[in-house]
Amino acid sequence: MKKVILLIALLWGGALCAQNPFEKEILQSKYAIDSIVMSERALFRTKNNVIDSLLKEKKIDRVTHSKLYRELSATRDRNIKLKTYAEGQRLAELIRQKAPTINIDSIAAIPTDTIAAKHLSQEVLQKMSTLDTVTHKPKAEKDSEDDKDSAKINVYGAMGFYIPSDNKPYSFLGSRTIEFGIYNTIYLQKNNEHLRLRYGLSWVHHKLRMKDNQYYVLNEGKPTLTPFPSETSKLLLRTQYLMLPLDLYWDSEPKTANKKGFHFSKERFFRGSIGLYAGYLLDSNQKVLYKANDIRYRSVMRTDLNINPWIYGLSASVGYNKIYSFYFRYQLSPLFKSGNDGAFTVGIQILK
């Protein structure tokens, strides 16, 4: 009953814009109630930050944190009800004096829309539909640092070894890849915080180190390995791609539910993913460091080698903490248009 009385009083007071003493008293009561609500919420946030800090410092466990959070929430709601009770009684008396035909004791059993339609003017009803108060739309509480937002953009980096299936012309330890990108995650099920869809955008740089002093030359539309005319200290085939990865991600990270979503812990946990990726070629060249007449030279050759402009393949990763994980990729598309061999990537991924 008291909640409905408070609802009508707040809406009525905001809509009538305080043009007479009665309306002024209604607004004063509304402001008093709003002040109480905001004060209790501010006190709740302060205390919640304290227990968040205790959890981070491992002075309390997750179970104790969840229990304290529920107790703080219940105390906040109880204090708001108790402290606004007097204003609610005063508003009820004002409404009795202004509208004596309304049976206040029966308000709880009558729909609010019915009361408004019988005792308020059409103009007031229109204003009521657009009126916003603290009581009906609580101020959003600031998320703690440990609450993850699914809309947040994250960054990541990766480095590892990249080698085509035909390993003969390349050095395994000298053939490497580096990757930088951004990603986001989406929860797939409302009640399952462990399973997510992860997607992103990244820049990938492959470097294949050639063996036996050889480099590629295009011969009748096909790249052919040819001995370099001078002694080389380094000979690399380099490619750069813009890539779109898409993964199904799972982790065992302990989480507890609260009103803001999921509360994530700092403990170690297993995680893994499987997915696929596709990319487009941005640049390709061959870098040569060689020596001629006792003079060292550096040359970058950008000749067309008929490198496949598109790459695509499968990916997987596994990790034991929040930051590092091992990842594996198998490139289904061949490096060259005329080839039929894919490529492997094995390395470490760093998430932020």
Secondary structure as UniProt FT lines:
FT   HELIX           2..16
FT   HELIX           21..56
FT   TURN            57..58
FT   HELIX           62..83
FT   HELIX           85..98
FT   TURN            100..101
FT   HELIX           104..109
FT   HELIX           112..119
FT   HELIX           122..130
FT   TURN            134..136
FT   TURN            145..146
FT   TURN            150..151
FT   STRAND          154..164
FT   TURN            168..169
FT   TURN            172..174
FT   STRAND          176..189
FT   TURN            190..191
FT   STRAND          192..210
FT   TURN            212..213
FT   STRAND          214..219
FT   TURN            220..221
FT   STRAND          222..227
FT   STRAND          231..251
FT   STRAND          255..258
FT   TURN            259..260
FT   STRAND          261..264
FT   STRAND          271..292
FT   TURN            293..294
FT   STRAND          295..301
FT   STRAND          310..319
FT   STRAND          324..331
FT   TURN            337..338
FT   STRAND          343..351
//
